[in-house]
């Protein structure tokens, strides 16, 4: 582990980074593995960071195309578009406007 000092907008933060091997990058770890999809018949859309859901643009049964904005996630006072990774239909919508989510939370399933 290596410690670094990072300054963002005039505020200094101390961060620690862990170096991983090439094998770990290829195979991944349990902590970074995607959550299993619902019944194996869809692709999970997960939260890339902790935050709050500001808006949800889809509902169960909605047809989406790759790149469509599914919802807006507010994290660190920034609005982040959560987009569809593929074409399909929203099989499960697991969050609503105002929900607080953590990194890796399954937001919806596209099948």
Secondary structure, 3 states (H helix, E strand, C coil): CEEEEEEECCEEEEEEECCCCHHHHHHCCCCCCCCCCHHHCCEEEECCCCEEEEEECCCCCCEECCCCEEEEEEECCEEEEEECCCCEEEEEECCCCCCEECCCCEEEEEC
